[in-house]
């Protein structure tokens, strides 16, 4: 068999790692406190008792000050920074955005003053930290066209509520300008949040980016969405996770677990997926999450349709336990802030979601150092923003009392260290960040005391560990090694030690290889990820010993694999594969093909486009007599027959990308011809008995090798660009497109108002809507709709009738004493009588004395999907007709 052995010195080193290391894997795990943090004793997630008086919700600012609020952040001292975005997600005209600072100076819940902190367009993420305000926003050139998105930091050292000068870029061009110009920011780069590890985490939509550049000149390209992180000084930019569609924000808990609520176009809809992000993991959108689910980490839940926006992890002891220590996720499409109750499951979680606070098209959420929550609401501002819509509310628990936030600038290092013991994450984070502006030696001493104090809660000790690691860098490795000897905090010591590639000089690789076999699966995960970051190829053999579970199966033909079902067993091998790829461990994986570890080796080789991998796979195939193993090797060779084309930022896959996989834009590479020749040889040698196997392989991997045959007609993959002229008259195009695509199309297609009038009748609109004064009032009057709504708003009201229910036309359900139920609009009411008109226009008069129950429904009487069968041209005609009704 073909072998490419490691040098003798490397083999000796591995022997030392395996047998002579002073580090031994722990046979015990202490997960009690961490588990109870997420699942508090006595709190039954299935029996949460809610009380409408638990929380006090009050208006804080309206559209006169904060129209179209896309995001917000709260300083620990309570000042609210709101991102005003009257460009919206589909607009393209600059000069309509700003960051507005709101101040409640006496902390009574009423806004006292405001300033325009700075003018920026399309603000998508904000962090308020000391004198600094970090902002992620769209940039525009002198030609008024989008030039990209930048993460910048503003300063306000004189505390006048206005930025002292222009923003200082930390990352430039973290969204490709072409898509911003063509479409707007709806799939761009979005929310930012800082973790207790000191990194800024960035939610990247599936526009992705090409050649983003940090402050050191380091460049990064990412095809599709995921999470990127960067140090607060704009250095060390790197990808954290990959394979999400359109995440808008991240939630980070005190133990550096990260969560998002994003969506996919699975099944032709836009279903929400709640994801626990583990560093280095792949989540599969769009090319793997359906047909190659054995290669991804699945989401924790598919929650149906929606549009995830702002996210926050609540960690504040002043809040009721039932609303504390949970990820909170805003959903713009459902106008709801959700709680996701997570329960530990090996190295990951399971979850149970529940509705929490309803708010009209909620866009963001944040909490200050006194426990005050602030929420922003888009409130029907449309896809291009509105100066008349949007607001911010304040939420506090009942009996909440204001607590002045400490003056961090005036505090000593030891006093700041004491604040790491706080029972809320806001105080811990801001105290830490102030500490790190002081003498690093003094900070390291004080932070280490917190990390070592076994009497403290775990969250405080973790804050101490990450503060110490940031202050001490490589010189802190020895103390972190000592901390790793304790079961309870080994995970966090290992993560902190390998967290920054600039601080790895003294990190012992054998500590991590030992910890891969720890009794605690979370420690194993941290060790595996750490080995990938340390970059020592001697770790490959240990990684290859990670077992592949039975659940790592290729989906059956014609079915999707489970991409939104928790599978904790897949996490460790997935991470091990990612680490092996990071180590470029081609030779180790090839050598493992004749061992019991061959399944993980084959998995890792799927991503190693290296001629040595090809030669090794062919040699292993020829050396084995096991047919099942031969087939797996053929599958792996087919998987690397092509490679993903380099991404240059010039294209985007649109809202309905090809999801077949395994590549989106596959191209040949230097070994493609060799692989094809080998496959053809085995196809010929296999005869009739292997034809079906090779045809299926040809289809699944999209090899395009005609000689191998096919089981089914391969779908034609079109470029993402939409030719409106060619499809505008296609029946059903409205139902096949995203609402954003329809809104954009309606701006380009004028339509015929005369045809629109006919459609108003033929589509059944006339049954529920009057357009002439004097006609019987049914549903909302359409005779003046053109003076009330613009074109975008009319389109949205047709396609998403629940998004903005006209005043006075909320649906009601009335139950009478004799058990009958009536549903419709209230079109007449007196002291004695109520008139309800149903969706067909039939009016029923009911005596109030006979009414048992009357309740307002959240949904519109108008069903969704009434326009789905129309072409773009037909819908444009209907909208043009309604625009004329003034």
Secondary structure by P-SEA (a helix, b strand, c coil): cccccccaaaaaaaaaacccccccccccccaaaaaaaaccccccccbbbbbcccbbbbbccccccccccccccccccbbbbbbbbcccccccccccbbbbbbbccccccccccccccccccccccccccccbbbbbbbbbcccccccbbbbbbbbcccccccccccccccccccccaaaaaaccccccbbbbbbccccbbbbbbcccccccccccccbbbbbcbbbbbbbccccccccccccccccccbbbbccccbbbbbccccccccbbbbbbbccccccccccccccccccccccccccccbbbbcbbbbbbccccccccccbbbbbbcccccbbbbbcccccccccbbbbbcccccccccccccccbbbbbbbcccccccccccccbbbbbbcccbbbbbccccccccaaaaaaacccccaaaaaaaaaaaaaccaaaaaaaaaaaaacccccaaaaaaaaaaaaaaacccaaaaaaaaacccccaaaaaaaaaccccccccccaaaaaaacccccaaaaaaaaaaaaaaccccaaaaaaaccccccccccccccccccccccccccaaaaaaaaaaaacaaaaaaaaccccaaaaaaaaacccccaaaaaaaaaaaaacccaaaaaaaaaaaaaaccccccccccccccccccccccccccccccaaaaaaaaaaaaaaaacccaaaaaaaaaaaacccccccccccccccccccccccccccccccccccccaaaaaaaaaaccccaaaaaaaaaaacccccccccccccccccccccccccccaaaaaaaaacccccccccccbbbbbcccccccccccccccccbbbbbccccbbbbbccccccbbbbbccccccccccccccaaaaaaaaaaaaacc
